[in-house]
Amino acid sequence: MPIENEPPRTAAAATTSTTTAVTMTTGPAPGRVPETTHGPADDPVKTSADAGALRVLATVGLALFIGAAVLTAVLALVDAFETDGRGGPLVAAGMWSLVPAGLLGMIAAAVPRDDMPNTVRGWMVSLQYLFMTLAPALVAADA
């Protein structure tokens, strides 16, 4: 198909341009790898690095979980000693908020990176830290 303002072609030139056009429309020549672009979710190095970082945060959260559990218990004992000797409803709620914190941290740290998307692991780590800080706050508010 001639382009505007193009000189007339010979038969050899027409065959070459037709072959080039067919090659360009059917794909790359054999032995050549097409250039692809990957988004951030498709990059295996970035995905494994994010999963590793989230697993480290979950493991650090489990270490902090022990401290939060001890702090919650100490606050509950101080509250019981200073008042009538029994804990209120917020003490029970604070103690029970440690359960999902520990479970979410263990799941986020233990599940392999290929079995859980990073967004789910990130939410689990965030909820782990939220429940972990909520426990002593609820017990302290029970006074």
Stockholm file with secondary structure:
# STOCKHOLM 1.0

chainA/1-143         MPIENEPPRTAAAATTSTTTAVTMTTGPAPGRVPETTHGPADDPVKTSADAGALRVLATVGLALFIGAAVLTAVLALVDAFETDGRGGPLVAAGMWSLVPAGLLGMIAAAVPRDDMPNTVRGWMVSLQYLFMTLAPALVAADA
#=GR chainA/1-143 SS CCCTTCCCCCHHHHHHHHHHHHHHHHCCCTTCCCCCCCCTTTCHHHHHHHHHHHHHHHHHHHHHHHHHHHHHHHHHHHHHHHTTSSCCHHHHHHHHTHHHHHHHHHHHHHSCTTTSCHHHHHHHHHHHHHHHHHHHHHHHHTC
#=GC SS_cons         CCCTTCCCCCHHHHHHHHHHHHHHHHCCCTTCCCCCCCCTTTCHHHHHHHHHHHHHHHHHHHHHHHHHHHHHHHHHHHHHHHTTSSCCHHHHHHHHTHHHHHHHHHHHHHSCTTTSCHHHHHHHHHHHHHHHHHHHHHHHHTC
//
